[in-house]
Amino acid sequence: MLVMRIFKWWRWSAVLAVTAVGSVRAQDTVFTGTNKGADRVRIAAAGFHAEVGEAAPLKQTFDSVLESDLKNAGVFDVVAKSMQPQAEPAGPKQVDLAAWGGGATAAAYVAFGSFTAQGGKAAVNAYVFDTHNAQYPQVIGKQYTDVADDAAARMMAHRFADEIILRLGGGVAGIAETKIYYVHAGGGVKEIWAMDYDGANPHAVTRLGGIALSPRVSPDNSRVAFASLDKYGFQIKMYSLLLGRMVSFAPQAGTNIAPAWSPGGQLAWSSSKSGDPEIYVADASGNGAHRVTNYKGPDVSPSWNPKTGSQMAWISGRTGLPQMYTMDADGANVQRMTDGGYATSVSWSPNGQFLAFAWNRKYGPGAPGGQDIYVMDVASKKWIQLTNGLGQCDFPTWSPDGRHVAFAVGSGARGQVWTMLADGTGKHKLAGGDMPNWSFK
């Protein structure tokens, strides 16, 4: 019973009665990096030229994935296919810069190339040209080779998209090759699953046949930590992505939930081993565990500052209803960040500037009592509301480029994983699931 009471408190059930505590700061403008008013780079993704017949279906996959990746990036204005010139260049000598850079197309850059598939091998010659530089138009020239199947076509498109995003999107690496880990419920069990950043290729990671929660992938993408219910209660478990199997993590007394990786490879989590849920930190094997919070009231949902590794945000009930706090990694310099409502899970942005969190303010736009995703500037404590009217939103997680946030809508078998830009635009569902976590790279 104690295990389930702690878990329910941590899961922040939306049916709990919530009363606002104190006054809540009025909503302010927060610039997250995707809403600064700067013009987006206008780019056209021309259909690639299929060199041989068997390349046609794979090149269609490549074309659609590349266009989708560029649209999802949040930094481009992608020219609609209906506004592109009829002639699609197969190589550098076939580019009509005036046609692509002028008229209704008006693209600053055009991505194009050729796709060959023969004898089980696929090859892509990919280019990006500056349409306004007739003397030196080539900006990017890449070659990719892989097996001739749909998965490989997708991956080559992701790689080319990430190259374009890096070169033309302000020097920030793209996320097209990243993954999102999440909880998949079905048949009375909950397992850890993974999918591509765009929702493609969903697949099981664990097959434990029990209850697995809150996956967190390590900074080097070698391990996934999660909470699992076994005969000893909730324990932190560790799965090696390199070995494809479970690896050891020292068992802990009490109820252990909500793991979180530091950029240096330490693990924080919430444990009731002292009788009251507190935040503990240990190495990647669970050794050297030590407590960093010590205050009456549950302390859960830790999240490290990925930029410095010297701070954590977390949720605490030390003043009554759960609120969001920050502290140094050793537990010093505690600061309360929210001053009302009912805060839940929290995620620290890659640049260390923002906190994304779920918050039930019990007033404001939308249905009263709605639990939504917010972003707060750490320095000023100013915040913006990103979701409204989708349902109970929880478990935000930042993409490694800091331009996107994935989150859960609902829970259990009816849960869904959604994504959006960090200013709240571009919302769309990725897959059924819960408790998402974006891989570091």
C-alpha positions as CSV (number, residue, x, y, z in Angstrom):
1,M,0.0,0.0,0.0
2,L,2.9,2.4,0.8
3,V,4.4,1.8,-2.6
4,M,1.1,2.6,-4.4
5,R,0.5,5.7,-2.3
6,I,3.9,7.1,-3.1
7,F,3.6,6.2,-6.8
8,K,0.2,7.9,-7.1
9,W,1.6,11.0,-5.5
10,W,4.5,11.0,-7.9
11,R,2.2,10.3,-10.9
12,W,0.2,13.4,-10.1
13,S,-3.3,12.1,-10.8
14,A,-5.4,14.9,-12.3
15,V,-8.5,13.9,-10.2
16,L,-6.9,15.2,-7.0
17,A,-8.5,18.3,-5.6
18,V,-6.1,21.2,-6.0
19,T,-6.2,24.6,-4.4
20,A,-3.9,27.4,-5.5
21,V,-1.3,28.4,-2.9
22,G,-0.4,32.1,-2.8
23,S,-0.2,34.2,-5.9
24,V,1.2,33.0,-9.2
25,R,3.4,35.2,-11.3
26,A,1.6,36.7,-14.3
27,Q,2.4,35.1,-17.6
28,D,5.3,36.9,-19.4
29,T,7.0,36.7,-22.7
30,V,9.8,34.1,-22.6
31,F,12.0,33.7,-25.7
32,T,12.9,30.0,-26.0
33,G,14.9,30.3,-29.2
34,T,12.0,29.4,-31.6
35,N,9.9,32.5,-31.1
36,K,12.3,35.4,-31.5
37,G,10.6,36.8,-34.6
38,A,13.6,36.1,-36.8
39,D,12.8,35.2,-40.4
40,R,13.1,31.5,-41.1
41,V,15.4,30.3,-43.9
42,R,13.3,29.5,-47.0
43,I,14.4,26.2,-48.5
44,A,13.1,23.9,-51.2
45,A,13.5,20.2,-51.0
46,A,13.4,19.1,-54.6
47,G,12.4,15.5,-55.4
48,F,15.6,13.4,-55.8
49,H,16.2,11.8,-59.2
50,A,15.9,8.0,-59.2
51,E,18.7,6.7,-61.4
52,V,17.3,3.1,-61.8
53,G,13.9,1.6,-61.6
54,E,14.3,-0.2,-58.3
55,A,15.3,3.1,-56.6
56,A,11.8,4.7,-57.1
57,P,10.0,3.5,-54.0
58,L,13.1,4.0,-51.8
59,K,13.7,7.5,-53.2
60,Q,10.1,8.4,-52.4
61,T,10.8,7.4,-48.7
62,F,13.9,9.5,-48.8
63,D,12.1,12.5,-50.3
64,S,9.2,12.5,-47.8
65,V,11.5,12.0,-44.7
66,L,13.9,14.8,-45.8
67,E,11.0,17.2,-46.3
68,S,9.4,16.2,-43.0
69,D,12.7,16.6,-41.1
70,L,13.2,20.1,-42.6
71,K,9.7,21.1,-41.6
72,N,10.1,19.7,-38.1
73,A,13.4,21.5,-37.5
74,G,11.7,24.8,-36.5
75,V,14.2,27.0,-38.4
76,F,13.1,26.6,-42.1
77,D,10.2,27.8,-44.2
78,V,9.9,24.8,-46.5
79,V,8.6,25.6,-50.0
80,A,5.4,23.6,-50.8
81,K,5.7,21.1,-53.7
82,S,3.0,22.9,-55.6
83,M,5.2,26.1,-55.7
84,Q,8.4,24.4,-56.9
85,P,9.6,24.4,-60.6
86,Q,8.6,21.5,-62.7
87,A,12.1,20.5,-63.5
88,E,13.8,18.7,-60.7
89,P,17.7,18.8,-60.9
90,A,19.4,15.4,-61.0
91,G,22.8,16.9,-60.5
92,P,24.7,20.2,-60.0
93,K,24.7,21.1,-63.7
94,Q,20.9,20.9,-64.0
95,V,20.1,23.6,-61.4
96,D,18.3,26.6,-62.7
97,L,19.1,29.0,-59.9
98,A,16.8,31.7,-61.2
99,A,13.8,29.4,-61.3
100,W,14.4,28.1,-57.7
101,G,15.3,31.5,-56.3
102,G,12.7,33.6,-57.9
103,G,8.9,33.7,-58.6
104,A,6.6,31.8,-56.3
105,T,9.3,29.5,-55.2
106,A,11.6,32.2,-53.9
107,A,13.8,29.8,-52.1
108,A,17.1,31.0,-50.7
109,Y,18.4,27.4,-50.9
110,V,17.5,24.2,-52.8
111,A,18.3,20.7,-51.7
112,F,18.4,18.1,-54.5
113,G,20.4,15.1,-55.8
114,S,20.1,11.6,-57.1
115,F,19.2,8.2,-55.6
116,T,20.5,4.9,-56.9
117,A,19.5,1.5,-55.8
118,Q,20.9,-1.6,-57.4
119,G,22.1,-5.1,-56.4
120,G,20.9,-4.5,-52.8
121,K,22.9,-1.3,-52.4
122,A,21.7,2.2,-52.3
123,A,23.7,5.4,-52.9
124,V,22.7,9.1,-52.6
125,N,24.5,12.1,-54.0
126,A,23.0,15.1,-52.1
127,Y,23.5,18.8,-52.6
128,V,22.3,22.1,-51.3
129,F,22.8,25.2,-53.5
130,D,22.5,28.9,-52.6
131,T,20.1,30.2,-55.3
132,H,21.5,33.7,-55.0
133,N,25.1,32.9,-55.5
134,A,25.6,32.1,-59.2
135,Q,29.4,32.0,-59.0
136,Y,29.8,29.7,-56.0
137,P,26.3,28.2,-55.4
138,Q,27.2,24.9,-53.7
139,V,26.8,25.0,-49.9
140,I,26.7,21.3,-49.2
141,G,27.8,18.2,-51.1
142,K,27.4,14.8,-49.5
143,Q,27.4,11.1,-50.5
144,Y,25.7,8.4,-48.6
145,T,25.7,4.6,-49.1
146,D,23.7,1.9,-47.4
147,V,21.7,-1.2,-48.0
148,A,18.7,-0.8,-50.3
149,D,15.8,-0.9,-47.9
150,D,13.3,1.5,-46.4
151,A,15.0,1.8,-43.1
152,A,18.3,2.8,-44.7
153,A,16.5,5.3,-47.0
154,R,15.0,6.9,-43.9
155,M,18.4,7.0,-42.1
156,M,20.2,8.6,-45.1
157,A,17.5,11.3,-45.3
158,H,17.9,11.9,-41.6
159,R,21.7,12.3,-42.0
160,F,21.3,14.7,-44.9
161,A,18.7,16.7,-43.0
162,D,20.9,17.0,-39.9
163,E,23.7,18.2,-42.1
164,I,21.5,20.9,-43.6
165,I,20.2,21.9,-40.2
166,L,23.7,22.2,-38.8
167,R,25.0,24.3,-41.7
168,L,22.0,26.6,-42.3
169,G,20.2,26.5,-38.9
170,G,22.6,28.5,-36.8
171,G,25.3,25.8,-36.1
172,V,23.1,23.7,-33.8
173,A,23.1,20.0,-34.5
174,G,19.8,18.5,-35.8
175,I,17.8,15.9,-34.1
176,A,16.7,13.7,-37.0
177,E,18.9,10.8,-35.8
178,T,17.8,11.0,-32.2
179,K,15.3,8.7,-30.4
180,I,12.6,9.0,-27.9
181,Y,12.2,6.4,-25.1
182,Y,8.8,5.9,-23.5
183,V,6.5,3.5,-21.6
184,H,4.2,1.3,-23.7
185,A,1.2,-0.3,-21.9
186,G,-0.6,-3.3,-23.2
187,G,-1.7,-6.7,-22.0
188,G,-1.5,-5.8,-18.3
189,V,2.2,-4.9,-18.5
190,K,4.3,-1.8,-19.1
191,E,7.5,-2.0,-21.0
192,I,10.2,0.4,-22.2
193,W,9.9,1.2,-25.9
194,A,11.8,3.4,-28.2
195,M,11.0,5.2,-31.5
196,D,12.7,7.6,-33.9
197,Y,12.2,11.2,-33.1
198,D,9.4,11.5,-35.6
199,G,7.4,8.5,-34.3
200,A,8.6,6.0,-36.8
201,N,10.1,2.6,-36.0
202,P,8.5,2.0,-32.6
203,H,9.9,-1.1,-30.9
204,A,10.3,-2.8,-27.5
205,V,13.4,-2.3,-25.5
206,T,12.6,-4.3,-22.4
207,R,10.5,-7.5,-22.2
208,L,10.3,-8.0,-18.5
209,G,6.5,-8.8,-18.3
210,G,5.9,-6.4,-15.4
211,I,5.7,-2.7,-14.7
212,A,8.5,-0.5,-16.1
213,L,8.3,3.3,-15.7
214,S,10.1,6.5,-16.4
215,P,12.9,5.6,-18.8
216,R,15.9,7.8,-18.9
217,V,18.7,7.3,-21.5
218,S,22.3,8.0,-20.5
219,P,24.2,10.9,-22.1
220,D,26.3,8.5,-24.1
221,N,23.3,6.6,-25.3
222,S,24.7,3.4,-23.8
223,R,22.1,2.7,-21.1
224,V,18.5,3.2,-20.1
225,A,17.7,3.6,-16.4
226,F,14.1,3.1,-15.4
227,A,11.9,2.2,-12.4
228,S,10.5,-1.3,-12.2
229,L,8.1,-3.0,-9.9
230,D,9.4,-6.4,-8.6
231,K,9.0,-8.5,-5.5
232,Y,11.0,-6.0,-3.5
233,G,8.9,-3.0,-4.7
234,F,9.9,-0.3,-7.0
235,Q,13.6,-0.5,-7.9
236,I,15.9,1.3,-10.3
237,K,16.8,-1.0,-13.1
238,M,19.4,-0.6,-15.9
239,Y,19.3,-1.8,-19.5
240,S,22.4,-1.8,-21.7
241,L,21.7,-0.6,-25.2
242,L,25.2,-1.8,-26.2
243,L,24.8,-5.4,-24.9
244,G,21.0,-5.6,-25.5
245,R,20.3,-6.9,-22.0
246,M,19.8,-5.9,-18.4
247,V,22.9,-5.0,-16.3
248,S,23.2,-4.6,-12.6
249,F,22.3,-1.6,-10.5
250,A,22.7,-2.0,-6.8
251,P,19.4,-2.7,-5.0
252,Q,18.1,0.0,-2.7
253,A,15.8,-0.1,0.3
254,G,12.4,1.5,0.0
255,T,10.5,2.7,-3.0
256,N,12.8,3.9,-5.8
257,I,11.5,5.9,-8.8
258,A,12.2,8.7,-11.3
259,P,15.8,8.2,-12.3
260,A,17.7,11.1,-14.0
261,W,21.2,11.2,-15.5
262,S,23.8,13.9,-14.9
263,P,25.9,14.9,-18.0
264,G,28.8,13.2,-16.3
265,G,27.0,9.9,-15.9
266,Q,25.8,10.0,-12.3
267,L,22.2,8.9,-11.5
268,A,19.8,10.8,-9.3
269,W,16.4,9.3,-8.2
270,S,13.8,9.5,-5.5
271,S,14.0,6.9,-2.7
272,S,11.9,6.3,0.4
273,K,14.7,4.3,2.1
274,S,14.9,6.9,4.9
275,G,11.1,6.7,5.4
276,D,10.3,9.9,3.4
277,P,10.9,10.1,-0.3
278,E,14.2,12.0,-0.8
279,I,16.6,12.6,-3.8
280,Y,19.6,10.3,-3.8
281,V,22.7,10.3,-6.1
282,A,25.0,7.4,-7.0
283,D,27.2,6.2,-9.8
284,A,25.9,4.4,-12.9
285,S,25.9,1.1,-11.1
286,G,24.1,2.3,-8.0
287,N,27.2,2.4,-5.8
288,G,28.0,5.2,-3.4
289,A,24.4,6.3,-3.0
290,H,24.0,9.4,-0.9
291,R,21.1,11.7,0.0
292,V,21.0,15.3,-1.2
293,T,17.6,16.4,0.1
294,N,16.6,16.1,3.8
295,Y,13.2,17.7,4.4
296,K,9.8,16.5,5.5
297,G,7.6,16.0,2.5
298,P,8.1,13.9,-0.7
299,D,11.0,14.9,-3.0
300,V,10.7,13.4,-6.5
301,S,11.3,13.9,-10.2
302,P,14.9,15.1,-10.3
303,S,16.4,16.7,-13.4
304,W,20.0,17.7,-13.8
305,N,21.2,20.9,-15.5
306,P,22.7,19.4,-18.7
307,K,24.8,22.5,-19.3
308,T,26.7,22.4,-16.0
309,G,25.9,19.2,-14.2
310,S,26.1,21.2,-10.9
311,Q,22.4,21.9,-10.4
312,M,19.2,19.9,-10.2
313,A,15.5,20.8,-10.5
314,W,13.0,18.7,-8.8
315,I,9.4,18.6,-7.3
316,S,8.9,18.8,-3.6
317,G,5.9,18.7,-1.3
318,R,7.8,20.3,1.7
319,T,5.4,23.3,1.7
320,G,2.2,21.4,1.1
321,L,1.1,21.0,-2.5
322,P,4.0,20.0,-4.8
323,Q,6.1,22.8,-6.2
324,M,9.1,23.1,-8.5
325,Y,12.5,23.8,-6.9
326,T,16.2,24.1,-7.9
327,M,19.3,23.3,-5.9
328,D,23.0,22.7,-6.3
329,A,23.9,19.1,-6.9
330,D,25.0,18.7,-3.2
331,G,21.6,20.0,-1.9
332,A,22.7,23.5,-1.2
333,N,21.1,26.8,-2.4
334,V,17.5,25.6,-2.6
335,Q,15.2,27.9,-4.5
336,R,11.5,27.6,-4.9
337,M,10.5,28.3,-8.6
338,T,6.7,28.0,-8.6
339,D,4.6,29.9,-6.0
340,G,1.2,28.2,-6.4
341,G,-0.9,25.5,-8.1
342,Y,0.3,21.9,-8.4
343,A,3.6,21.3,-10.1
344,T,4.6,17.9,-11.3
345,S,7.5,16.6,-13.5
346,V,10.3,18.9,-14.7
347,S,13.0,18.8,-17.4
348,W,16.0,21.1,-17.7
349,S,16.8,22.5,-21.1
350,P,20.2,21.6,-22.8
351,N,21.4,25.2,-22.6
352,G,20.6,25.4,-18.9
353,Q,18.4,28.4,-19.4
354,F,14.9,26.9,-19.2
355,L,12.7,24.5,-17.2
356,A,9.9,22.7,-18.9
357,F,7.4,21.3,-16.4
358,A,3.8,20.2,-15.9
359,W,1.7,22.6,-13.8
360,N,-1.9,22.6,-12.7
361,R,-2.5,26.3,-11.9
362,K,-6.3,25.7,-11.4
363,Y,-7.1,28.9,-13.3
364,G,-6.2,30.7,-16.5
365,P,-7.2,29.9,-20.1
366,G,-8.7,26.6,-21.0
367,A,-10.7,24.2,-18.8
368,P,-10.3,25.0,-15.0
369,G,-7.9,22.6,-13.4
370,G,-6.2,21.7,-16.6
371,Q,-2.7,20.2,-16.2
372,D,-0.5,21.7,-19.0
373,I,3.1,22.1,-20.0
374,Y,4.9,25.3,-19.2
375,V,8.4,26.7,-19.8
376,M,10.1,28.9,-17.2
377,D,13.2,31.0,-17.6
378,V,15.4,30.0,-14.7
379,A,17.0,33.4,-14.1
380,S,13.9,35.5,-14.2
381,K,11.2,32.9,-13.2
382,K,9.1,34.2,-16.1
383,W,7.1,31.5,-17.8
384,I,4.9,30.7,-20.8
385,Q,2.1,28.2,-21.2
386,L,2.7,25.8,-24.1
387,T,-0.3,23.5,-24.1
388,N,-4.0,24.1,-23.6
389,G,-7.0,21.9,-24.1
390,L,-5.2,18.6,-25.0
391,G,-6.0,16.9,-21.7
392,Q,-3.8,16.0,-18.8
393,C,-0.2,16.8,-20.0
394,D,2.8,15.6,-18.1
395,F,6.5,14.4,-18.4
396,P,8.0,17.1,-20.7
397,T,11.4,16.2,-22.1
398,W,13.7,18.5,-24.2
399,S,15.2,17.5,-27.5
400,P,19.1,17.8,-27.5
401,D,18.9,20.9,-29.8
402,G,16.6,22.7,-27.3
403,R,14.1,23.6,-30.0
404,H,11.5,20.9,-29.2
405,V,9.7,19.4,-26.3
406,A,8.0,16.0,-26.2
407,F,5.4,15.2,-23.5
408,A,2.7,12.8,-22.5
409,V,-1.1,13.4,-22.9
410,G,-3.1,11.1,-20.7
411,S,-1.6,8.0,-19.2
412,G,-1.6,4.2,-19.2
413,A,-3.0,2.3,-22.2
414,R,-4.7,5.5,-23.4
415,G,-1.6,7.7,-23.1
416,Q,-0.1,9.5,-26.1
417,V,3.4,10.9,-26.8
418,W,3.3,14.3,-28.4
419,T,5.9,16.8,-29.6
420,M,6.0,20.5,-30.3
421,L,8.4,23.4,-30.8
422,A,9.6,25.0,-27.6
423,D,7.3,28.0,-28.2
424,G,4.2,25.7,-28.2
425,T,3.7,25.6,-32.0
426,G,3.8,22.6,-34.2
427,K,2.1,20.2,-31.9
428,H,1.4,16.7,-33.2
429,K,1.0,13.2,-31.9
430,L,3.9,10.7,-32.3
431,A,2.6,7.5,-30.8
432,G,0.6,5.9,-28.1
433,G,2.7,5.8,-24.9
434,D,3.6,7.6,-21.7
435,M,6.6,9.2,-19.8
436,P,8.8,10.1,-22.8
437,N,12.5,10.8,-22.6
438,W,14.5,12.2,-25.5
439,S,18.0,10.8,-26.1
440,F,20.9,13.1,-25.6
441,K,22.0,12.8,-29.3
